[in-house]
């Protein structure tokens, strides 16, 4: 059985993907258990001594100045979860829900949150049993943590709300019963420890940046197919050029293109057909490379956040202190996830411009819209329309969420990050960009066939072309196109094309 051991300090992006998508089980580190128990004893001491500690013996937000009697601490935590479960909209997909649960479990396993070990163990058991709390996508300000969506996660933990179990949406209490688990009765600090954090925005962003990094490699493959179709000039990818402007992403993209195109008889050198290509071909290393560098930066921020303590208050058990701070604030991730949206949108922008060059006879020597009998047939005319629509939608979605703020909790929380919106928008742009690149791949393969270039493809492009042609035939007469687009999209989403290319060609 493959498993991930959590301790609050060593979780990786790949671990999150393996648990959320590939069925890896979760186990709490033995040393972490000791820290959790030690921290819990300190919280119990605070309660026994009636210390004035935010969220333990007080209300929340604006109610932080209202003292709560220690005999009411259990009701306080239950009320917190019920009252904060105010999410709306569609529900997060299963992989995101599991990532949310994993990230929250990892955060509290560090031993600074005051949760009981048995409560954390039940959350881990839910992960391992594939119980998926129903968590609505909308309702978080990304500031006092992802309060509303995390409250929906905790509803299932305490036997309220709804959950998905074995493909069926049922009452949470019934889901727990079927899985052989007992709902938890929360006690002091536990409700707050479970919902005051950035794990929803971080879960969405973690899976999105992982897929985006894969897609940036796929974009180099799709661009290479277009270069094959249009007899692109490879001089622009010469290593000497990029060493004079040594941005790592730019250098990697240039190397990728030359590796994927190695052995091609379709590519040209400057002056053979034309002196230079248009920017959407010639500047691929600079355009794609800038997105690659952005993704590397975002990845470093995600790796910090998935192992961060984002509670309030944070317990320092050795000092017997509980300090109210702002680690729950999503701003450190809101800006990177806005950057993620822009980096993905630019991959789509350049891809759509290459699609236009493929279908526009004024920009190539190919027949209009890549059909031999234009007029009767429209060919790839509307495929380009779809790509144009998606990149235009991306431009709207790429407006940064993090520049917005709106006060909440009677102005006690007077600056919020909107980081969850930033992450969700980046995820939407990822979907659009995957579809644009899928359309480019499909269009480029059609152009390669029309130009009779298929027998002269490079090492990497030949692999990609063959995979596409195993699923989609060359277009002769018009047919229902969305089937073809969806088939290529499935190849892109599953990473099948670029992983097959990577087995034979070194790409980054």
SVG drawing of the C-alpha trace seen along z (x, -y; Angstrom):
<svg xmlns="http://www.w3.org/2000/svg" viewBox="-28 -48 54 50">
<polyline fill="none" stroke="black" stroke-width="0.4" points="0.0,0.0 1.5,-3.3 1.3,-6.0 2.3,-9.5 3.4,-10.2 2.5,-13.7 4.3,-15.8 3.5,-19.4 7.0,-20.0 7.8,-17.6 4.7,-17.4 5.4,-17.9 3.3,-18.9 3.7,-15.4 2.5,-14.0 -0.7,-16.1 -1.3,-14.8 -0.6,-11.2 -3.1,-11.3 -5.8,-13.4 -5.6,-11.6 -3.8,-8.3 -5.2,-6.7 -2.1,-7.0 -3.1,-6.6 -2.1,-9.0 -0.4,-8.3 0.5,-10.6 4.2,-10.7 4.9,-9.3 7.0,-12.3 4.2,-14.5 1.7,-12.7 3.8,-13.6 3.8,-17.2 0.1,-17.2 -0.6,-15.7 1.8,-18.1 0.1,-21.1 -3.3,-19.8 -2.3,-19.6 -1.4,-23.3 -4.8,-24.2 -6.6,-22.2 -4.6,-24.2 -5.7,-27.4 -9.3,-26.3 -8.9,-25.0 -7.4,-28.3 -10.0,-30.4 -7.3,-32.3 -8.5,-35.0 -7.4,-33.4 -9.0,-34.2 -11.2,-31.5 -10.7,-29.3 -12.4,-31.3 -13.7,-34.1 -16.0,-34.5 -14.7,-35.0 -14.0,-38.0 -15.9,-41.0 -17.0,-38.8 -13.4,-38.4 -14.2,-40.6 -17.0,-38.3 -15.8,-35.8 -17.1,-32.2 -17.5,-30.1 -15.4,-27.0 -18.4,-24.8 -19.7,-26.1 -16.5,-25.5 -17.9,-22.4 -21.1,-24.3 -18.9,-27.2 -16.9,-25.0 -20.0,-23.3 -21.7,-26.6 -18.6,-27.9 -18.8,-25.2 -22.6,-25.3 -22.7,-29.1 -19.6,-29.4 -20.9,-26.7 -22.3,-29.3 -20.7,-28.3 -22.6,-28.5 -22.3,-27.4 -21.0,-24.2 -19.1,-21.7 -15.4,-21.1 -14.3,-18.0 -13.2,-15.0 -9.4,-15.5 -9.6,-19.1 -11.7,-18.0 -9.2,-15.3 -6.3,-17.8 -8.1,-20.2 -8.4,-17.5 -4.8,-16.5 -3.5,-20.0 -5.5,-20.8 -4.4,-17.5 -0.8,-18.3 -1.0,-21.8 -2.4,-20.8 0.0,-17.8 2.8,-20.3 1.7,-20.6 0.9,-24.3 -2.9,-24.1 -4.2,-22.5 -6.3,-19.8 -6.7,-16.5 -4.9,-13.6 -8.1,-11.5 -9.8,-14.4 -7.0,-14.6 -6.9,-10.8 -10.6,-10.8 -9.9,-13.4 -7.1,-11.2 -9.4,-8.1 -11.9,-10.0 -9.2,-10.7 -8.2,-7.0 -11.8,-5.9 -12.5,-8.2 -15.2,-10.2 -15.6,-13.5 -17.4,-16.3 -19.6,-18.4 -17.7,-21.7 -19.2,-24.5 -16.7,-26.5 -17.7,-30.0 -17.9,-31.9 -14.3,-32.4 -12.6,-35.8 -9.2,-34.1 -8.4,-36.1 -9.5,-34.6 -8.6,-31.4 -11.0,-29.7 -13.7,-29.8 -16.8,-28.9 -15.5,-26.0 -13.4,-24.5 -16.5,-24.6 -18.3,-22.4 -15.4,-20.0 -15.7,-19.9 -19.5,-19.4 -18.9,-15.9 -16.3,-15.3 -18.9,-16.0 -21.7,-14.2 -23.6,-17.1 -24.1,-18.2 -23.6,-16.0 -20.8,-13.9 -20.0,-11.8 -19.2,-8.1 -18.7,-5.3 -20.2,-7.6 -23.3,-8.4 -24.2,-11.8 -25.6,-11.0 -26.0,-12.5 -22.6,-12.8 -23.5,-10.8 -24.6,-7.9 -21.4,-8.2 -19.3,-8.0 -21.3,-5.0 -20.9,-3.1 -17.1,-3.7 -17.0,-2.5 -16.1,-5.9 -17.6,-7.8 -18.3,-11.5 -16.2,-13.8 -17.6,-16.0 -15.3,-19.0 -13.9,-20.6 -12.1,-23.8 -10.0,-25.3 -10.7,-22.4 -13.3,-24.0 -11.1,-27.1 -8.0,-24.9 -9.8,-23.1 -11.2,-26.1 -8.8,-29.0 -6.3,-28.4 -5.6,-28.8 -6.0,-25.1 -8.9,-25.5 -7.2,-28.2 -3.9,-26.3 -5.4,-23.0 -7.0,-24.5 -3.7,-26.3 -1.5,-23.3 -3.3,-21.0 -3.6,-23.8 0.2,-24.7 1.0,-21.0 -1.1,-20.7 0.1,-24.0 3.8,-22.9 2.8,-19.8 0.9,-22.0 3.9,-24.3 5.8,-21.3 2.8,-20.3 2.7,-23.8 6.3,-23.3 5.1,-20.1 2.0,-21.8 4.2,-24.7 6.6,-22.2 3.8,-20.6 2.9,-24.0 6.5,-24.6 6.5,-21.3 3.4,-22.3 4.7,-25.8 8.3,-25.0 9.4,-27.0 12.9,-28.4 15.0,-26.8 17.8,-29.4 15.8,-31.4 16.2,-28.6 20.0,-28.5 21.4,-28.2 23.8,-31.1 21.0,-33.5 19.5,-32.5 22.8,-32.4 22.9,-36.1 19.6,-36.6 19.9,-33.7 16.4,-33.4 16.1,-29.8 12.6,-29.3 13.6,-30.8 16.7,-28.6 14.7,-25.5 12.0,-26.3 14.5,-26.8 16.2,-23.5 12.8,-21.7 11.9,-22.9 15.2,-21.7 14.9,-18.4 11.3,-17.8 12.1,-18.8 15.4,-16.8 15.6,-15.0 12.8,-16.9 13.0,-17.5 10.2,-20.0 11.9,-22.8 14.1,-25.3 17.1,-27.6 16.9,-31.4 16.9,-32.4 15.9,-29.0 12.2,-30.0 12.1,-33.3 14.4,-35.3 12.5,-35.1 9.2,-33.9 6.4,-35.8 6.7,-36.3 4.3,-33.5 6.9,-31.1 10.2,-32.9 9.5,-34.1 8.2,-30.8 11.2,-30.5 10.7,-34.0 6.9,-33.7 6.7,-30.1 9.9,-30.7 8.4,-33.6 5.5,-31.4 7.8,-28.6 9.8,-31.0 6.5,-32.2 5.4,-28.7 8.7,-27.9 8.2,-30.9 4.7,-29.9 5.8,-26.4 8.2,-27.6 5.5,-29.6 3.1,-26.6 5.8,-24.3 6.1,-26.8 2.4,-27.1 1.5,-23.4 3.8,-23.0 2.8,-26.2 0.8,-26.8 -2.0,-29.1 -4.1,-29.1 -5.1,-31.9 -4.2,-31.9 -1.0,-29.8 0.0,-27.8 3.6,-27.8 3.4,-24.9 7.0,-25.2 6.2,-28.8 2.6,-28.1 1.6,-31.0 -1.2,-31.5 -0.4,-34.4 -3.0,-36.0 -1.4,-36.8 -2.2,-36.8 -0.9,-33.6 -4.4,-32.8 -4.2,-35.7 -4.1,-34.5 -2.1,-37.4 1.1,-35.4 -0.7,-33.0 -3.2,-35.4 -0.5,-37.2 1.2,-34.1 -2.1,-32.6 -3.0,-35.7 0.4,-35.4 -0.5,-31.7 -3.6,-32.9 -1.6,-35.3 1.2,-32.8 -1.5,-30.3 -3.4,-32.9 -0.2,-33.8 0.3,-30.2 -3.1,-30.2 -2.6,-33.6 0.4,-32.5 -1.2,-29.1 -4.2,-30.8 -2.0,-33.1 -0.4,-30.0 -3.8,-28.4 -4.6,-31.5 -1.4,-31.2 -2.4,-27.6 -5.9,-28.3 -5.4,-31.7 -4.1,-31.3 -2.8,-34.8 -0.3,-33.7 0.7,-30.3 0.8,-28.4 -2.0,-26.1 -5.6,-26.0 -8.1,-28.2 -9.2,-26.6 -7.2,-23.4 -9.9,-21.9 -9.4,-21.0 -13.0,-21.8 -13.6,-25.1 -17.1,-26.6 -18.9,-23.3 -16.7,-22.5 -15.7,-24.9 -12.9,-22.8 -11.1,-24.3 -12.8,-27.7 -14.8,-27.5 -12.1,-25.6 -10.2,-28.9 -13.3,-30.7 -13.5,-28.5 -9.8,-29.2 -10.4,-32.9 -13.3,-32.8 -11.4,-31.0 -8.4,-33.3 -10.8,-36.3 -12.5,-34.8 -9.0,-34.2 -8.3,-37.9 -11.3,-38.7 -10.5,-36.0 -6.8,-37.1 -7.8,-40.4 -6.1,-40.0 -8.4,-39.1 -5.8,-40.1 -6.2,-43.9 -9.7,-43.7 -10.7,-43.8 -13.9,-44.2 -14.2,-44.5 -15.9,-41.8 -16.8,-41.0 -17.9,-44.6 -14.6,-45.9 -12.5,-43.9 -11.3,-42.0 -10.8,-45.1 -8.4,-43.8 -8.9,-40.4 -6.9,-38.7 -9.5,-37.1 -6.9,-34.4 -9.5,-31.6 -11.0,-33.5 -7.5,-33.9 -6.9,-30.2 -10.3,-29.3 -9.8,-31.7 -6.4,-30.2 -8.1,-26.8 -10.7,-28.1 -7.9,-29.5 -6.1,-26.2 -9.2,-24.5 -9.5,-27.1 -5.8,-26.9 -5.7,-23.1 -8.5,-23.4 -6.7,-26.0 -3.6,-23.9 -5.7,-20.9 -7.2,-22.8 -3.7,-23.8 -2.5,-20.2 -5.5,-19.0 -5.1,-21.9 -1.4,-21.4 -1.8,-17.7 -4.3,-18.5 -1.9,-21.0 0.9,-18.4 -1.3,-16.0 -2.4,-18.5 1.3,-19.6 2.3,-16.0 4.9,-16.5 3.9,-13.5 6.8,-11.3 9.4,-13.9 8.6,-14.8 11.1,-15.2 11.7,-12.7 9.3,-14.2 6.7,-15.6 6.4,-12.2 5.4,-10.6 2.8,-13.3 1.4,-13.2 1.0,-9.4 -0.8,-9.5 -3.3,-12.1 -3.8,-10.0 -4.6,-6.9 -7.6,-8.8 -8.6,-11.2 -8.5,-10.7 -7.4,-13.4 -10.4,-15.6 -11.5,-15.1 -15.1,-16.3 -16.8,-18.2 -17.9,-16.2 -18.9,-16.9 -15.8,-18.6 -16.2,-18.7 -15.7,-15.0 -12.2,-15.4 -11.4,-18.4 -12.5,-16.4 -10.4,-13.4 -7.3,-15.5 -8.2,-17.3 -8.4,-14.0 -4.8,-13.2 -3.6,-16.6 -5.4,-16.4 -4.1,-13.0 -0.6,-14.2 -0.4,-11.2 1.2,-13.1 3.9,-15.0 4.8,-12.0 5.2,-9.8 7.4,-12.5 9.4,-12.8 10.3,-9.1 12.2,-9.7 13.2,-13.4 14.5,-15.4 12.1,-18.3 11.6,-20.6"/>
</svg>
